[in-house]
Amino acid sequence: MGAAGTNKAVDWLVSAAADPGPCRWEWERNPLGVALLPAGRLWDVLIADAVLAAPALAVLTRLLDRPGPVLADSAGARIGFFVPPGTVAHWLGTGVRGAGRGTWIAVPHPGRTTGGIRWLVPPDGTGTLTDPCVLELALHEAAARRAAEG
């Protein structure tokens, strides 16, 4: 992603904060390159074990031109998909945790590499999110393939 794309992504991400200016200032000066941003305003995040989520992401990237932003934790054990706000309140799938209104997400700066949380699919700054119905189908396909492989 070029500088213009990174700036658009930063603008979009910090717009989730109650006060974007100080959030951006702190984030860009934080040596860890990570900010806590509220979920539930611009996005919710559905978090699954990487054993299921990584193959689901592979399915998503085959189905869509570009899925919404996707994060991985520092150990690569959990993957979080950015979905429309309100999704968590209606999600019924097992094995998937949700971060919605009232929760906070540690988010890495899209233009930096950190030693911890990292973008698997960085935000593009347009507000693109993963459709939860498509994500659910991808998770089902990934689970079915895993069961078939035994």
Wavefront OBJ file of the C-alpha trace (Angstrom):
o trace
v 0.000 0.000 0.000
v 1.412 3.392 -0.943
v 1.553 6.487 1.253
v -1.778 7.824 -0.063
v -3.469 4.473 0.637
v -1.925 4.307 4.095
v -3.136 7.844 4.877
v -6.672 6.951 3.748
v -6.584 3.815 5.901
v -5.331 5.792 8.920
v -8.039 8.435 8.386
v -10.714 5.754 8.264
v -9.444 3.875 11.299
v -9.040 6.916 13.561
v -12.503 8.160 12.566
v -13.802 5.398 14.874
v -12.311 7.243 17.861
v -14.344 9.788 19.792
v -11.569 12.326 19.157
v -9.649 11.317 15.997
v -6.942 14.026 16.154
v -5.359 13.055 19.480
v -5.850 9.376 18.602
v -3.863 9.823 15.386
v -1.173 11.861 17.180
v -0.708 9.204 19.866
v -0.876 6.316 17.418
v 1.738 7.710 15.074
v 4.115 8.405 17.975
v 3.520 5.178 19.875
v 6.678 3.040 19.547
v 4.523 -0.089 19.395
v 2.460 1.329 16.514
v -0.767 0.093 18.105
v -3.903 2.014 19.098
v -6.987 0.950 21.020
v -10.029 1.782 18.929
v -13.674 1.276 19.829
v -15.574 -1.455 18.058
v -19.257 -1.093 17.276
v -19.201 2.330 15.640
v -17.674 1.757 12.195
v -17.163 -1.981 12.499
v -17.486 -5.053 14.664
v -14.813 -7.735 14.685
v -15.490 -11.470 14.556
v -12.548 -13.422 15.984
v -11.903 -17.103 15.332
v -9.139 -19.614 15.928
v -6.646 -19.482 13.055
v -7.108 -23.215 12.400
v -10.564 -22.339 11.054
v -10.125 -18.657 10.212
v -7.041 -18.955 7.976
v -8.731 -21.380 5.555
v -11.873 -19.221 5.718
v -9.780 -16.202 4.696
v -8.445 -18.220 1.758
v -12.052 -18.943 0.721
v -12.969 -15.250 1.091
v -10.096 -14.124 -1.089
v -11.271 -16.511 -3.812
v -14.878 -15.271 -3.560
v -14.321 -11.530 -3.232
v -12.189 -8.985 -5.033
v -11.124 -7.789 -1.621
v -12.482 -8.751 1.812
v -12.643 -6.183 4.561
v -9.729 -5.706 6.956
v -8.417 -8.811 8.709
v -6.115 -8.882 11.751
v -3.986 -11.659 13.232
v -2.744 -11.708 16.820
v 0.954 -11.820 17.640
v 1.042 -15.621 17.887
v -1.043 -16.072 14.756
v -3.482 -18.111 16.827
v -6.535 -15.891 16.300
v -7.788 -13.959 13.297
v -10.294 -11.097 13.377
v -12.552 -10.114 10.486
v -13.916 -6.559 10.339
v -17.652 -6.754 9.661
v -20.476 -4.174 9.729
v -21.421 -2.708 13.113
v -24.201 -4.629 14.844
v -23.082 -8.002 13.443
v -21.849 -9.253 16.821
v -25.269 -8.733 18.414
v -26.811 -11.150 15.894
v -23.987 -13.650 15.358
v -24.978 -17.182 16.353
v -21.990 -19.225 15.163
v -20.074 -21.241 17.722
v -16.332 -20.900 18.155
v -16.375 -17.280 17.043
v -16.039 -14.437 19.535
v -17.226 -10.971 18.786
v -16.087 -7.454 19.592
v -18.910 -4.991 19.173
v -20.280 -1.908 20.882
v -18.641 -1.356 24.260
v -15.427 -3.201 23.408
v -12.032 -2.033 22.202
v -9.695 -3.491 19.607
v -5.907 -3.190 19.549
v -5.216 -2.036 15.994
v -1.781 -1.762 14.370
v -0.904 1.238 12.241
v -1.507 0.133 8.622
v 1.784 1.581 7.406
v 4.063 -0.020 9.968
v 5.241 -3.454 10.917
v 4.868 -4.264 14.589
v 6.115 -7.231 16.533
v 2.588 -8.043 17.599
v -0.770 -7.697 15.940
v -0.562 -7.510 12.174
v -2.801 -6.925 9.200
v -3.461 -9.916 6.973
v -5.703 -7.677 4.875
v -5.064 -4.023 5.694
v -7.895 -1.497 5.476
v -8.013 0.363 2.183
v -9.560 3.508 3.657
v -12.869 3.163 1.810
v -14.715 1.495 4.669
v -14.915 -1.886 2.942
v -16.030 -4.547 5.425
v -16.591 -8.267 5.035
v -20.203 -9.256 4.511
v -21.056 -11.491 7.508
v -23.150 -13.819 5.321
v -20.194 -14.417 3.012
v -17.908 -14.850 6.033
v -20.302 -17.407 7.504
v -20.282 -19.381 4.254
v -16.468 -19.221 4.150
v -16.266 -20.482 7.750
v -18.670 -23.342 6.916
v -16.624 -24.300 3.851
v -13.396 -24.179 5.860
v -14.946 -26.355 8.609
v -16.281 -28.844 6.057
v -12.877 -29.146 4.376
v -11.203 -29.612 7.743
v -13.699 -32.358 8.685
v -13.193 -34.085 5.317
v -9.425 -34.043 5.789
v -10.009 -35.706 9.093
l 1 2 3 4 5 6 7 8 9 10 11 12 13 14 15 16 17 18 19 20 21 22 23 24 25 26 27 28 29 30 31 32 33 34 35 36 37 38 39 40 41 42 43 44 45 46 47 48 49 50 51 52 53 54 55 56 57 58 59 60 61 62 63 64 65 66 67 68 69 70 71 72 73 74 75 76 77 78 79 80 81 82 83 84 85 86 87 88 89 90 91 92 93 94 95 96 97 98 99 100 101 102 103 104 105 106 107 108 109 110 111 112 113 114 115 116 117 118 119 120 121 122 123 124 125 126 127 128 129 130 131 132 133 134 135 136 137 138 139 140 141 142 143 144 145 146 147 148 149 150
